[in-house]
């Protein structure tokens, strides 16, 4: 027996209204408020979190995370966040105590993106007092692993988005795998004997291991301690002995010391590299945005390879 038309219309209308209410409910759901410390962390979190999150990055272009001190406004931003992401491994040295207090007060919701990287893959230079080198984003294959940590953390705070975060983390990892392959091919354009990378501070050790460069930094892993005259003299001697074709400044470290060394050694400054901070968002170079992680890596490889040819 067929249902009366009025009953069919009522049933269909109810289903339509229910579906519409569900869509509106999802659209009206407030995104997670996320605060990230460095630009690299913020970029990764955006890639994984997509439209379900709103990311506020603390440190912009040219900012040194080793020396960064949180302002009163930063503290408010951190307190209001649903989730906080930071690099970890002591990169945000002067913010360490603050992040610890935030984790305690929030009873969770504060995550280091590097926390799941196996210890055997981390570098531990002798001069860093037994701690690990925090600059692992300069090895794209390692940084790709951190996306899974972000997805797990966002899922813990927003369980309904679990499948969404997992899918986007997989997409991010695939994209970074392609970037890593490109970086390997770009580095291979240089003969091995020319792959000596001399920079302002020792941020490029993971980069060197991944892409086959000998890396020498004027300062140590952290920029807290400034280089002395003896350090600069040794660097000049090294440059002359090795016949380095160029040395490099970094966007987050004052350039004066490297510029003086270049003048004393009779070598040119090959360009500015992004080490502890990305470039300015919206600044386009060869089709890529320097304010993104992808743009950061491509700029660094292109700059180094062209200067050392």
C-alpha positions as CSV (number, residue, x, y, z in Angstrom):
1,X,0.0,0.0,0.0
2,X,1.4,3.4,-1.0
3,X,1.9,6.1,1.7
4,X,-0.2,9.2,1.4
5,X,1.7,12.0,-0.4
6,X,1.5,14.2,2.7
7,X,3.3,11.6,4.8
8,X,6.0,11.1,2.1
9,X,6.6,14.8,1.9
10,X,6.7,15.1,5.7
11,X,9.2,12.3,5.9
12,X,11.4,13.6,3.1
13,X,11.3,17.1,4.5
14,X,12.4,15.8,7.9
15,X,15.4,14.0,6.3
16,X,16.4,17.1,4.4
17,X,16.1,19.3,7.5
18,X,18.2,16.8,9.5
19,X,20.9,16.7,6.9
20,X,20.9,20.5,6.6
21,X,21.2,20.8,10.4
22,X,24.1,18.4,10.4
23,X,25.9,20.4,7.7
24,X,25.3,23.7,9.4
25,X,26.4,22.2,12.7
26,X,29.7,21.2,11.1
27,X,30.2,24.5,9.4
28,X,29.4,26.4,12.6
29,X,31.8,24.3,14.7
30,X,34.6,26.6,15.9
31,X,38.0,25.5,14.6
32,X,40.6,24.5,17.2
33,X,42.7,27.5,18.2
34,X,46.3,26.5,17.8
35,X,49.4,28.4,18.7
36,X,52.7,27.3,17.2
37,X,56.2,28.6,18.0
38,X,58.3,28.7,14.9
39,X,57.2,29.2,11.3
40,X,58.2,25.7,10.4
41,X,56.1,24.2,13.1
42,X,53.1,26.5,12.1
43,X,53.4,25.5,8.5
44,X,53.4,21.7,9.3
45,X,50.5,22.1,11.6
46,X,48.5,24.0,9.0
47,X,49.2,21.2,6.4
48,X,47.8,18.5,8.8
49,X,45.1,20.5,10.5
50,X,43.5,22.1,7.4
51,X,40.1,23.7,7.8
52,X,39.5,22.2,11.3
53,X,42.1,24.5,12.9
54,X,43.1,28.1,13.1
55,X,46.9,28.6,13.5
56,X,48.6,31.5,15.2
57,X,52.4,31.5,14.8
58,X,54.5,33.3,17.4
59,X,57.7,33.7,15.5
60,X,57.9,35.3,12.1
61,X,60.5,35.7,9.4
62,X,64.0,36.4,10.7
63,X,63.3,35.6,14.3
64,X,65.8,33.5,16.3
65,X,64.0,30.9,18.4
66,X,67.1,30.3,20.6
67,X,66.9,33.8,21.9
68,X,63.1,34.5,21.6
69,X,61.4,35.7,24.8
70,X,57.7,35.5,25.0
71,X,55.9,38.8,25.5
72,X,53.0,39.4,27.8
73,X,50.8,39.3,24.7
74,X,52.3,35.9,23.7
75,X,51.4,34.5,27.1
76,X,47.8,35.5,26.6
77,X,47.8,33.9,23.2
78,X,49.2,30.7,24.6
79,X,46.7,30.7,27.5
80,X,43.7,31.1,25.1
81,X,44.9,28.3,22.7
82,X,43.2,25.0,22.6
83,X,46.4,23.3,21.5
84,X,50.1,24.4,21.5
85,X,52.8,23.0,19.3
86,X,56.5,23.7,19.6
87,X,59.6,22.2,18.1
88,X,61.3,20.8,21.2
89,X,64.8,19.6,21.7
90,X,65.6,22.9,23.5
91,X,65.2,24.9,20.3
92,X,62.9,27.4,22.1
93,X,65.4,27.7,24.9
94,X,64.1,30.8,26.7
95,X,60.5,29.6,26.4
96,X,61.2,26.2,27.9
97,X,59.9,27.0,31.4
98,X,56.8,28.8,30.0
99,X,55.9,25.9,27.8
100,X,56.3,23.5,30.8
101,X,54.0,25.7,32.9
102,X,51.4,25.8,30.1
103,X,51.4,22.0,29.9
104,X,50.8,21.8,33.6
105,X,48.0,24.4,33.7
106,X,46.3,23.0,30.6
107,X,46.7,19.4,31.8
108,X,47.8,18.5,28.3
109,X,47.3,20.1,24.9
110,X,51.0,21.1,24.6
111,X,53.1,19.1,22.2
112,X,56.6,19.0,20.8
113,X,56.4,17.9,17.2
114,X,59.8,16.2,17.4
115,X,58.9,13.9,20.3
116,X,58.3,10.8,18.3
117,X,61.5,10.9,16.3
118,X,63.6,7.8,17.3
119,X,66.7,8.8,19.3
120,X,69.0,7.0,17.0
121,X,68.1,9.4,14.2
122,X,68.9,12.5,16.3
123,X,72.3,14.1,16.2
124,X,74.1,14.9,19.5
125,X,77.1,17.2,19.0
126,X,79.7,17.1,21.8
127,X,79.5,20.9,22.3
128,X,75.7,20.8,23.1
129,X,76.2,19.3,26.6
130,X,74.7,16.0,25.9
131,X,71.5,17.4,24.3
132,X,70.3,16.7,20.8
133,X,70.6,19.0,17.9
134,X,67.1,20.5,17.4
135,X,67.4,21.6,13.7
136,X,66.0,18.4,12.2
137,X,63.6,20.3,9.9
138,X,66.5,20.8,7.6
139,X,66.4,17.1,6.7
140,X,63.1,16.9,4.9
141,X,62.8,13.1,5.4
142,X,62.9,13.6,9.2
143,X,60.6,16.5,9.3
144,X,58.0,14.5,7.3
145,X,57.8,12.1,10.3
146,X,56.6,15.0,12.5
147,X,53.3,15.3,10.7
148,X,52.2,12.0,12.2
149,X,52.8,13.4,15.7
150,X,50.8,16.5,14.8
151,X,47.9,14.3,13.5
152,X,47.9,12.2,16.7
153,X,47.9,15.4,18.9
154,X,45.1,17.0,17.0
155,X,43.1,13.8,17.2
156,X,43.5,13.7,20.9
157,X,42.0,17.2,21.1
158,X,39.4,16.7,18.4
159,X,38.5,13.0,18.1
160,X,35.8,13.6,15.5
161,X,38.5,14.8,13.1
162,X,40.6,11.7,13.4
163,X,40.1,10.4,9.8
164,X,40.6,14.0,8.4
165,X,43.8,14.5,10.3
166,X,45.2,11.1,9.3
167,X,44.4,11.7,5.6
168,X,46.0,15.1,5.6
169,X,49.1,13.8,7.4
170,X,49.5,11.1,4.8
171,X,49.2,13.7,2.0
172,X,51.8,15.9,3.8
173,X,54.2,13.0,4.1
174,X,53.9,12.1,0.5
175,X,54.5,15.8,-0.6
176,X,57.5,16.0,1.7
177,X,58.9,12.7,0.3
178,X,58.8,14.3,-3.2
179,X,60.6,17.4,-1.8
180,X,63.3,15.2,-0.3
181,X,63.9,13.5,-3.6
182,X,64.2,16.9,-5.3
183,X,66.6,18.0,-2.6
184,X,68.8,14.9,-3.1
185,X,68.9,15.5,-6.9
186,X,69.7,19.2,-6.5
187,X,72.6,18.5,-4.1
188,X,73.9,15.9,-6.5
189,X,74.5,18.6,-9.1
190,X,77.6,19.6,-7.0
191,X,80.8,17.5,-7.0
192,X,81.4,16.1,-3.6
193,X,84.7,18.1,-3.2
194,X,82.7,21.3,-3.4
195,X,80.1,20.4,-0.8
196,X,81.4,22.4,2.1
197,X,78.8,24.6,3.7
198,X,80.1,27.4,6.0
199,X,77.4,29.3,7.8
200,X,76.8,31.6,10.7
201,X,75.9,28.9,13.3
202,X,75.8,25.2,13.4
203,X,72.2,24.7,12.2
204,X,72.8,22.6,9.1
205,X,74.1,19.3,10.5
206,X,71.0,17.4,9.6
207,X,71.0,19.0,6.2
208,X,74.6,18.0,5.8
209,X,74.0,14.4,6.8
210,X,70.9,14.1,4.5
211,X,72.3,15.8,1.4
212,X,76.0,15.1,1.6
213,X,77.6,18.3,2.8
214,X,80.4,19.0,5.2
215,X,79.0,21.6,7.5
216,X,81.0,24.2,9.5
217,X,79.3,26.8,11.6
218,X,80.9,29.9,13.1
219,X,78.8,29.6,16.3
220,X,77.7,26.4,17.9
221,X,74.3,24.7,17.8
222,X,72.7,27.6,19.7
223,X,73.2,31.3,19.0
224,X,73.3,32.2,22.7
225,X,77.1,32.3,22.7
226,X,78.7,34.7,20.3
227,X,81.8,33.8,18.3
228,X,85.1,35.3,19.4
229,X,88.0,36.6,17.4
230,X,89.9,33.3,17.7
231,X,86.8,31.5,16.2
232,X,86.8,33.9,13.3
233,X,90.5,33.5,12.7
234,X,90.2,29.8,12.6
235,X,87.3,30.1,10.1
236,X,89.4,32.3,7.8
237,X,92.2,29.7,7.9
238,X,89.8,26.9,7.1
239,X,88.3,28.7,4.2
240,X,91.7,29.4,2.7
241,X,92.9,25.8,3.3
242,X,89.8,24.2,1.8
243,X,89.4,26.6,-1.1
244,X,85.7,27.2,-0.3
245,X,84.0,29.1,-3.1
246,X,81.5,30.9,-0.9
247,X,80.2,31.2,2.7
248,X,76.7,32.0,3.8
249,X,74.8,34.3,6.2
250,X,71.5,33.3,7.8
251,X,68.3,35.3,8.0
252,X,67.9,34.8,11.8
253,X,71.5,35.6,12.7
254,X,73.3,39.0,12.4
255,X,75.5,38.9,9.3
256,X,78.4,41.1,10.4
257,X,80.7,38.3,11.6
258,X,80.3,36.3,8.4
259,X,80.8,39.4,6.3
260,X,84.0,40.2,8.1
261,X,85.3,36.6,7.7
262,X,84.5,36.7,3.9
263,X,86.5,40.0,3.6
264,X,89.5,38.6,5.5
265,X,89.4,35.3,3.6
266,X,88.9,36.8,0.2
267,X,85.8,34.8,-0.4
268,X,82.3,36.0,-1.4
269,X,79.1,35.7,0.6
270,X,77.0,33.3,-1.5
271,X,73.7,34.4,-0.2
272,X,71.3,34.3,2.7
273,X,70.0,30.9,4.0
274,X,66.9,30.2,6.1
275,X,68.0,28.2,9.1
276,X,65.9,28.9,12.2
277,X,63.1,30.9,10.5
278,X,61.4,30.8,7.1
279,X,61.1,33.7,4.8
280,X,58.5,36.4,4.5
281,X,55.0,35.0,3.6
282,X,53.9,36.0,0.1
283,X,57.5,36.7,-1.1
284,X,57.7,34.5,-4.3
285,X,61.0,33.2,-5.7
286,X,61.0,31.0,-8.8
287,X,57.4,30.2,-8.2
288,X,57.5,29.2,-4.6
289,X,56.6,31.1,-1.4
290,X,59.6,31.8,0.8
291,X,57.2,31.9,3.8
292,X,56.5,28.2,3.5
293,X,58.5,25.2,4.5
294,X,58.6,24.1,0.8
295,X,59.9,27.5,-0.2
296,X,62.5,27.5,2.6
297,X,64.0,24.2,1.5
298,X,64.1,25.0,-2.2
299,X,65.6,28.4,-1.6
300,X,68.4,26.9,0.6
301,X,69.3,24.2,-1.9
302,X,69.2,26.5,-4.9
303,X,71.3,29.2,-3.1
304,X,73.9,26.8,-1.9
305,X,74.3,24.8,-5.1
306,X,74.5,27.9,-7.3
307,X,77.1,29.6,-5.1
308,X,79.3,26.6,-4.8
309,X,79.3,25.5,-8.4
